[in-house]
Amino acid sequence: MSAVITASWCLALAGLLLGLAALAVFGRPMVALRAMVDLFVAAGLLRLSADLSWAAIASTVAVIAVRLILTRSLASDIGAAARNAHAS
């Protein structure tokens, strides 16, 4: 295994640990999710630089798509909840 692929696995593990730590410290899932998924994207892009195959490209695109969907849906849910709280 090359050093770049090892580094990408380390980034993915760091993303998981940082996401759990952010959830424990801040108690806000949105902050934890953003930190975790951003490091997953970085790991995917790093792995893509070493392994330029269609499977690596597809997995990186999938992680980025999941990041966009999750953050937008959670942001809209949180925004709707805040608007409902102010309306009451």
Legacy VTK file of the C-alpha trace (Angstrom):
# vtk DataFile Version 3.0
C-alpha trace
ASCII
DATASET POLYDATA
POINTS 88 float
0.000 0.000 0.000
1.373 3.397 -0.916
1.876 6.243 1.513
-0.892 8.294 -0.141
-3.472 5.540 0.320
-2.356 5.066 3.924
-2.736 8.807 4.479
-6.243 8.702 2.986
-7.221 5.943 5.409
-5.783 8.026 8.266
-7.860 11.009 7.143
-10.998 8.867 7.041
-10.292 7.565 10.539
-9.575 11.107 11.740
-12.893 12.216 10.246
-14.754 9.551 12.140
-12.991 10.337 15.413
-13.322 14.087 14.979
-17.015 13.765 14.164
-17.639 11.740 17.308
-15.543 14.140 19.395
-17.378 17.172 17.987
-20.706 15.537 18.781
-19.579 14.784 22.330
-18.126 18.252 22.948
-20.634 20.493 21.196
-23.701 18.267 21.232
-24.662 19.567 17.786
-24.992 16.910 15.091
-24.666 19.409 12.238
-21.198 20.526 13.374
-20.089 16.926 13.854
-21.476 15.842 10.504
-19.807 18.659 8.597
-16.430 17.990 10.205
-16.681 14.267 9.558
-17.874 14.454 5.961
-15.370 17.157 5.008
-12.529 14.906 6.133
-14.125 12.016 4.221
-14.107 14.193 1.098
-10.449 15.046 1.699
-9.639 11.347 2.109
-11.488 10.524 -1.096
-9.691 13.215 -3.059
-6.341 12.108 -1.676
-7.069 8.507 -2.619
-8.203 9.670 -6.049
-4.808 11.270 -6.609
-3.134 7.873 -6.124
-5.729 5.590 -7.701
-7.285 7.085 -10.812
-9.824 4.350 -11.500
-13.531 4.610 -12.221
-14.319 3.025 -8.858
-12.286 5.679 -7.032
-13.918 8.445 -9.060
-17.393 7.045 -8.374
-16.776 6.727 -4.641
-15.439 10.280 -4.408
-18.438 11.620 -6.320
-20.762 9.632 -4.042
-19.171 11.052 -0.881
-19.419 14.609 -2.227
-23.053 14.070 -3.236
-23.923 12.676 0.200
-22.185 15.654 1.807
-24.208 18.124 -0.231
-27.506 16.330 0.367
-26.995 15.893 4.101
-25.793 19.390 4.838
-28.518 21.035 2.756
-31.318 18.909 4.185
-30.117 19.343 7.760
-29.615 23.077 7.269
-33.131 23.453 5.899
-34.580 21.364 8.767
-32.726 23.448 11.338
-33.761 26.685 9.602
-37.412 25.581 9.550
-37.262 24.670 13.221
-35.774 28.078 14.064
-38.475 29.873 12.070
-41.182 27.848 13.820
-39.680 28.641 17.218
-39.685 32.386 16.470
-43.239 32.282 15.150
-44.624 30.810 18.380
LINES 1 89
88 0 1 2 3 4 5 6 7 8 9 10 11 12 13 14 15 16 17 18 19 20 21 22 23 24 25 26 27 28 29 30 31 32 33 34 35 36 37 38 39 40 41 42 43 44 45 46 47 48 49 50 51 52 53 54 55 56 57 58 59 60 61 62 63 64 65 66 67 68 69 70 71 72 73 74 75 76 77 78 79 80 81 82 83 84 85 86 87
